[in-house]
């Protein structure tokens, strides 16, 4: 969880590269969740995690991060 303690969970740690302007610069959790929702595999994500997956963008991105 970073040496300096910036993240309390693995999900928080996984978000840093996605949202950092110095790395992937995803534009924020809402933007990343919108991209996942528009992805061709959104049906598979909904099958795996349920239709409510996108009711909270941070949960959608976290679930995407921790699953194979």
TAGISUL-V806069 format. One record per residue. N is the residue number from 0. RES is the residue in one letter. PHI is phi as a letter, one per 40 degrees, with the letter a starting at -180 (999 if undefined). PSI is psi in degrees with one decimal (* if undefined). BURIAL is # if it has 9 or more other C-alpha atoms within 8 Angstrom, else .. Layout:
N/RES/PHI/PSI/BURIAL
N/RES/PHI/PSI/BURIAL
This chain:
0/X/999/44.4/#
1/X/g/145.9/.
2/X/c/-30.4/.
3/X/c/4.0/.
4/X/g/20.9/.
5/X/c/-24.0/.
6/X/b/137.3/#
7/X/c/-19.2/.
8/X/b/164.2/.
9/X/c/-33.2/.
10/X/c/-42.3/#
11/X/c/-42.2/#
12/X/c/-40.0/#
13/X/c/-24.6/#
14/X/c/-27.4/#
15/X/d/-51.3/.
16/X/c/-34.0/#
17/X/c/-36.0/#
18/X/b/-12.3/#
19/X/c/129.9/#
20/X/c/-14.6/.
21/X/c/-8.1/.
22/X/b/-102.1/.
23/X/c/-21.2/#
24/X/f/56.5/#
25/X/c/-12.9/#
26/X/g/3.0/#
27/X/h/163.2/#
28/X/c/-42.1/#
29/X/c/-40.2/#
30/X/c/-43.7/#
31/X/c/-43.8/#
32/X/c/-38.6/#
33/X/c/-38.3/#
34/X/c/-40.0/.
35/X/c/-39.3/#
36/X/c/-27.2/.
37/X/c/-4.3/.
38/X/c/150.6/.
39/X/c/-17.7/.
40/X/c/17.4/.
41/X/c/-34.1/#
42/X/c/-41.0/.
43/X/c/-41.7/.
44/X/c/-42.8/#
45/X/c/-35.7/#
46/X/c/-41.8/.
47/X/c/-40.2/.
48/X/b/-1.5/#
49/X/g/159.8/.
50/X/c/-24.5/.
51/X/c/3.1/.
52/X/d/-41.1/#
53/X/c/10.9/#
54/X/c/-24.7/.
55/X/b/109.2/.
56/X/d/-36.2/#
57/X/c/-34.2/#
58/X/c/-41.3/#
59/X/d/-46.4/#
60/X/c/-39.8/#
61/X/c/-44.5/#
62/X/c/-40.8/#
63/X/c/-37.8/.
64/X/c/-37.7/.
65/X/c/-8.2/.
66/X/c/154.8/.
67/X/c/*/.
